[in-house]
């Protein structure tokens, strides 16, 4: 067994192959969650979807809309 005081954390632990993420259980073990980092590709997807949503709102919902005079 390794002592928690001597276990490396962060980037050093990843390099050495140690598991740094704790597993949390909720609802009597039905829900399991592991804390970790968000992958860069997922952040890019979020950003692209946000930009697309802004474009869609301005382009299709901007102005007076169809059928209105003015």
Steps between C-alpha positions, in 0.01 A plus 500: 500500500608854438467773755283791382772743610751348258264447204577748220219721371426704189716486189778308676253224591382475139857459380570231757170322426327553833123536509417841650122506450285399792181306434196647676185297543150641544156343552642191661745432218255543211671819385878512475696816425871548442654845524724589212584747227286597203662394170607782268294362211185523713575864583538567127162337434338715769655813351389417144145422614486829691612698194249313281221575749588871497498504119168316490338741745615808309435365149167322547348680802638849437293788366122506488458150365298366206155642427540821697476841341783737557 
